[in-house]
Amino acid sequence: MAFIISGSTVLAYAEAVDVRDKDQRLFEQNEINFTDVPDAPGNLQNYIEDLTQKSTARINQKIRASAQWREYLGLVGNGYDINNIPDFNPSRILARKSDFTDMCCYYTLKEYLIPKVADFGNPESAEVQKIQYFENKFNDLFNELLAMMDWYDNDADGTVEDGEKRTRFDITRRTRGRRSVSWVR
């Protein structure tokens, strides 16, 4: 489990071997034929790593677009303009890297690999069930990482200080709003 890094830029959160380890049977039972695709990569490993790079870019955009990211920027004192939200910098991830690797694998499998072999005409097919399974795993991990934010080095000094951790949790409360009050005359 390692990030694919070029210089100081994180290209992908997962390698091809990480994706293959999540669902080995997908690669043993189904042959993904990409020989008739224009500009196809030379082998399956390069193809999967291209997909993990695509998944990483999409995950980064999802983080940047989330309300939790904007709240985090407010908590750590980075004021931002609503029209110019700072980019999420994946090279500042210092902790929970294995969770990012898992999340990238789940996203790659559910969005790019399993749909190539899925039978969408049958909603009970094993592939459609796998897509749902990996989607649930991805969403659970994505929401957990954004709720904690104990892994991001906001000031790029090499450590995640207590002031950079989001330790406040959203509490679900029951309230009696005006809509739930019945008036009797």
Stockholm file with secondary structure:
# STOCKHOLM 1.0

chainA/1-185         MAFIISGSTVLAYAEAVDVRDKDQRLFEQNEINFTDVPDAPGNLQNYIEDLTQKSTARINQKIRASAQWREYLGLVGNGYDINNIPDFNPSRILARKSDFTDMCCYYTLKEYLIPKVADFGNPESAEVQKIQYFENKFNDLFNELLAMMDWYDNDADGTVEDGEKRTRFDITRRTRGRRSVSWVR
#=GR chainA/1-185 SS CCCEEETTEEEESCCHHHHHHHCHHHHHHCCCCCTTSTTCCSSHHHHHHHHHHHHHHHHHHHHHHSHHHHHHHHHTTCCCBTTBCCCCCGGGBCSCHHHHHHHHHHHHIIIIIGGGTCCTTCTTSHHHHHHHHHHHHHHHHHHHHHHHCCSBCTTCSSSCCGGGSCCCCCCCCCCCCGGGCCCCC
#=GC SS_cons         CCCEEETTEEEESCCHHHHHHHCHHHHHHCCCCCTTSTTCCSSHHHHHHHHHHHHHHHHHHHHHHSHHHHHHHHHTTCCCBTTBCCCCCGGGBCSCHHHHHHHHHHHHIIIIIGGGTCCTTCTTSHHHHHHHHHHHHHHHHHHHHHHHCCSBCTTCSSSCCGGGSCCCCCCCCCCCCGGGCCCCC
//
